[in-house]
């Protein structure tokens, strides 16, 4: 079947982002957390080994899957250059003006030759709600006559599923903190930005690995 002319949104598996929770089209829920990093090269051999062992223990204690996402993007140096140019205009000493101008030229030349990359690390925690039995016969008629109660039940189901998902996120946060990592849960706007960068690889180079 041809897909020419089909809106791109139909190929995105995300239905909506609700209170920081990613709702997939298949009913799966997910939450994303931003995770700090550790420079193992600055640690001793024993500290490196202890950190890796702690991370291994964290993965072994999980009874649900997680996805580790690393987003790499070129660092935008333009705001920094604008700040330097503003300071250049404020300089009154000729020597400081020359030094600031030369520094700006150095930064521009360096960033033109070298791609300065910034990496962000995320852990995505999913939750798949229990499969509900399909309604048949009389139950279909009753649900049709009582749509309001059905809508209220949907809200209740979402809150219950949110609780289960938040418990998983709490487990992940506690496990990563034992490794020495800091964790911050993403809000709705931050999740939308993460999804945009994920589905627009022309703007961001994204690599992911699944446990």
PEGI-V909454 format. One record per backbone hydrogen bond with DSSP energy under -1.0 kcal/mol. CO is the residue of the C=O (numbers start at 1). NH is the residue of the N-H. If there is no record, write none. Layout:
# PEGI-V909454
co-><CO/CO>
nh-><NH/NH>
This chain:
# PEGI-V909454
co-><3/7/8/9/13/16/18/21/22/23/23/24/28/29/30/31/32/33/34/38/39/40/44/45/46/47/48/49/50/51/52/53/54/55/56/57/66/67/68/69/70/71/72/73/77/78/79/80/81/82/83/84/85/87/93/94/95/96/97/98/99/100/101/102/103/104/105/106/107/108/109/110/116/118/120/121/122/123/124/125/127/136/137/138/139/140/141/146/147/148/149/150/151/152/153/154/155/156/157/158/159/160/161/162/163/164/165/166/167/168/169/170/171/172/173/174/176/182/184/187/188/189/190/191/192/193/194/195/200/200/205/207/209>
nh-><6/10/11/12/25/23/21/18/30/15/16/27/24/127/22/125/186/123/184/40/42/43/48/49/50/51/52/53/54/55/56/57/58/59/60/61/211/124/209/122/207/120/205/118/81/82/83/84/85/86/87/88/89/91/97/98/99/100/101/102/103/104/105/106/107/108/109/110/111/112/113/114/75/73/71/35/69/33/67/31/29/139/141/142/143/144/145/150/151/152/153/154/155/156/157/158/159/160/161/162/163/164/165/166/167/168/169/170/171/172/173/174/175/176/177/178/181/36/34/191/192/193/194/195/196/197/198/199/203/204/72/70/68>
